[in-house]
Amino acid sequence: MKAPFLTGLTTATALTVILATSGIANAGTLIRTASYIPTGDETDVPPSYAINNYGRTAITDSPLSIEKFNPILGILKSVKIGFTGQIAGDGQLINRDAGAPKTITGAFSGNVTLKLPDSTPLFDKNPGQALIFPNVPRNQPVIFEGLTAGDSGENTYTDSAFLAQFIGVGNLNFLFSAQGTSQFTGPSNLTTIIDTYAKSSVTVTYEYDTPDQPPTKVPEPAVTLGLGLVAGLGLLSQKKKILKKI
């Protein structure tokens, strides 16, 4: 006669354990990327650069469009922004000094920047490559091509005011700019012809928490015990009825 009572109580206890495990929070990650796309005069580049999405400088506030974080997904906790800027180019140097050959030194370089839509600066990079050309005779062009240089950076933001501009439906447009800054010295009479091209990409990582599911109400101890007693008494009553019939 004790077994039915214990069975009913055990069933109620197991139910309590299952209910108590609900209401667990989850975290999520979303990654969005965008790359620079040349437009207008920026597309005037040699085929070998065009195929790699380089644009002719100067580039001013070219948009890199990233999808915003949809708040229906949860609560945005942080935004990590990664930026890569690259330059490439060709050039020609001519020593026009009279007299002995001269050494020409300098750097093939550029400036690449990324800003928010309101022009708040995020990254300001200066990729470059040092060059030296010794013993350059008068009026004999020094030609170089296929030069490349790059730089990158990454920052994480958690300030709520900063995060707010990334929340919503639609896109956020970063602003990419680039210009050539190459300089060469040596002869007092020096002719330089430098073509500088640039490209960039941005990666945005959203870290967020999903909304907690409301936990299922767990019965009070007294109620749980009552459920067990009711179940046990019900089984006991059923057994008595069976015995009477016999």
Secondary structure, DSSP 8 states (H G I E B T S, - for coil): -HHHHHHHHHHHHHHHHHHHT-----EEEEEEEEE----GGGG-S-HHHHTTT-EES-EEEEEEEEE-B-GGG-EEEEEEEEEEEEEEEEEEEEE--SSS-EEEEEEEEEEEEEE-TT--EEEEE--EEEEEEEEE-BT--EEEEEEEEEEEEEEEE--HHHHHTTBSSSEEEEEEEEEE--EEESSSSEEEEEEEEEEEEEEEEEEEE-----------HHHHHHHHHHHHHHHHHHHHHHHHH-
